[in-house]
Amino acid sequence: MRSVKNPFLFLLSCLAVVFCLSMLAPARPGRSAAVSPVSIDYADYVAFDAAAVENARLKLDLNWTFGAKPQRGWYLYTPLIQSLLNTSAAPETSVFAQALAGWQKSEGLVRTGVLDQETWMKMVAVFQSRRIKDRSTQPSEALTLVPPSKFFDPERPKELRYVERQAYEAYKKLVAAAEADLSLSPDENWLKVISAFRSPAYQAKLRRQSPKSGRAGLAVNSPHFTGRALDMYVGGEPVSTNDLNRAKQVDTKVYQWLVKNAGRFGFYPYFYEPWHWEYRPQDSAATSPAE
C-alpha cells in the first residue's frame, strides 16, 4: 500500500467529498425548506465568496421602493430573510450566499447568491403573500373584549380593545409559549397588544392625523378591520417605522422568537413593521416552526 505523503491534504480532500455529498441530500419537507440544495465546485466557492462581499454592500445600500416611499438596504429584514432561506448564516458569509442561491433556483431566478433588487422584491412578494387577503370588517359577535392588562396601554378605550375570538385564543397561547421559552415576566410589556381591531372610521381618522404615513404605515384597507391583526410590543418605540427604531426591534430576542415560532400559532408578519402580526390559521398546518 502506498503511504499518504501529506495527511493534511488527504483529510481535507475527504472533508470536501463529505461536504459535497451532504449538499445533495434531499431537503426536509415544508415551505421554508423549499430551498433546493446545490452541488458545489471550486467555481461556486469563488462565486459565493464574491457574492458575500456584494451582499455586505447591498444589505445597506440597495435602493428600492415600498408604499410609495424610497427605501435603502435590506438589513432590517435579516431575521425574516434567514428564516425564508432556512439558514442562520450572516448575510456577509458565503454560506448565506449559497443558501440564497438555492432559494433563487427554486423561485426561477438566476442562481447568483446575490440579494439584488430582483431577488429582494421577489422576497417581498413572498412575505406579502402571507398576509390577510379578505379584510372585511368583522361583525361584533365575532369579536371579544380583551382585558386592559393585555394591552401596552392599560387605559386604552374599551372600543379599541376588541380582538377576533379565535385570534385572541391563539395569541394567549403564543404569549404563554414565549414567556416559557424566553423566561419573560408577565409583568413586562413584551408582546402586550398595542392595537387590534379598528373600524374603517377609526382608521380613516388615524390617516387624517398622520397624512405622511403612506400606505406602508397606515393602509386604506387595513387588516385591522378583521380583528385578526395585532400590533404587539417587541421593543423600542412601539409603532415607529423610523429605521433606527426598527433596527432596535428586530434585534430583540422577542422579535427573533416570533420569526421562528409565531407560525406555529397561526401568526405571520407584516415584514415592514416588526410589531405587526396577522392571524391566518389556515396556513399554520403547512408552515414549519422556522418560518
Residue pairs with C-beta under 8 A, 6 or more apart in sequence:
4 10
19 40
20 39
20 40
23 37
23 38
23 39
23 40
24 37
24 39
25 37
26 37
27 33
27 34
27 35
27 36
27 37
30 286
30 287
30 288
30 291
31 286
31 287
31 288
31 291
32 83
32 84
32 86
32 287
32 288
32 290
32 291
33 86
33 288
34 103
34 106
35 85
35 86
35 99
35 102
35 103
35 106
36 102
36 105
36 106
37 102
38 44
38 98
38 101
38 102
38 105
38 111
40 98
44 98
45 94
47 97
47 112
47 113
48 94
48 97
48 98
48 101
48 113
49 94
49 97
51 94
51 97
51 100
51 101
51 112
51 113
51 114
52 91
52 92
52 93
52 94
52 96
52 97
52 113
53 92
54 114
54 116
55 91
55 92
55 96
55 97
55 100
55 113
55 114
55 115
56 91
56 92
58 73
58 74
58 114
58 115
58 116
59 73
59 74
59 75
59 78
59 91
59 92
59 115
60 72
60 73
60 75
61 72
61 73
62 72
62 73
62 74
62 115
62 116
62 117
62 120
63 70
63 71
63 72
63 117
64 70
64 71
64 72
64 74
64 117
64 120
64 121
65 71
66 124
66 216
66 272
67 214
67 215
67 216
67 217
67 272
68 214
68 215
68 216
69 214
69 216
74 81
74 115
74 120
75 91
75 247
76 243
76 246
76 247
76 250
77 123
77 250
77 271
78 91
78 250
79 250
79 255
79 256
79 259
80 127
80 259
80 269
80 271
81 91
81 115
81 123
82 88
82 89
82 96
83 259
83 260
83 290
83 291
84 103
84 123
84 126
84 127
84 291
85 96
85 99
85 100
85 102
85 103
86 99
86 290
87 95
87 96
87 99
89 95
89 96
89 99
90 96
91 115
94 113
97 113
97 114
98 113
100 113
100 114
100 115
100 119
101 111
101 112
101 113
102 111
104 110
104 111
104 112
104 113
104 119
105 111
107 122
109 118
109 119
109 122
112 119
115 123
124 271
127 269
127 271
128 271
130 268
130 269
130 278
130 280
130 283
131 223
131 268
131 270
131 278
131 280
132 223
132 226
132 228
132 229
132 278
132 279
132 280
134 226
135 221
135 222
135 223
135 225
135 226
136 225
136 226
137 199
137 200
137 225
137 226
138 164
138 197
138 225
138 226
138 227
138 228
142 164
142 165
142 227
143 162
143 163
143 164
143 165
143 197
143 227
144 162
144 163
144 164
144 165
144 168
145 158
145 161
145 162
146 161
146 162
146 163
146 168
146 193
146 196
147 161
148 154
148 155
148 156
148 161
150 192
150 193
151 161
151 192
151 193
151 194
152 189
152 192
152 193
152 194
152 233
152 238
153 194
160 195
160 196
160 197
160 198
160 202
161 196
162 196
162 197
162 227
163 171
163 193
163 196
163 197
163 227
163 228
163 230
164 197
164 226
164 227
164 228
164 279
166 228
166 279
166 281
167 227
167 228
167 230
167 266
167 279
170 265
170 266
170 267
170 279
170 281
171 193
171 230
171 265
171 267
171 279
173 265
174 191
174 261
174 262
174 265
174 267
175 191
177 261
177 264
177 265
178 184
178 190
178 191
178 254
178 257
178 258
178 261
179 185
179 186
181 257
181 261
182 190
182 253
182 254
182 257
184 190
184 191
184 254
189 233
190 233
190 234
190 235
190 254
191 232
191 233
191 234
191 254
192 232
192 233
193 230
193 231
193 232
194 231
194 232
194 233
194 238
194 239
194 275
195 224
195 230
195 231
195 239
196 224
196 227
196 229
196 230
196 231
197 224
197 225
197 226
197 227
198 206
198 222
198 224
198 225
199 225
200 222
200 225
203 218
203 219
203 220
203 222
203 224
203 225
206 213
206 218
207 213
207 218
207 220
210 217
210 218
216 241
216 272
217 241
217 273
222 229
223 229
223 270
223 278
228 278
228 279
228 280
229 270
229 276
229 277
229 278
229 279
230 267
230 276
230 277
230 278
230 279
231 238
231 239
231 273
231 275
231 276
231 277
232 258
232 275
232 277
233 275
234 249
234 252
234 254
234 255
234 258
234 274
234 275
235 248
235 249
235 251
235 252
235 254
235 255
236 245
236 246
236 248
236 249
236 252
237 245
238 275
239 273
239 275
240 246
241 272
241 273
246 273
246 274
249 255
249 274
249 275
250 256
250 274
255 274
258 267
258 269
258 277
259 269
260 289
260 290
261 289
262 268
262 269
262 277
263 283
263 284
263 287
263 288
263 289
263 291
264 284
264 287
264 289
265 284
266 279
266 280
266 281
266 283
266 284
267 277
267 278
267 279
267 280
268 277
268 278
268 280
268 283
268 287
269 276
269 277
269 278
270 276
270 277
270 278
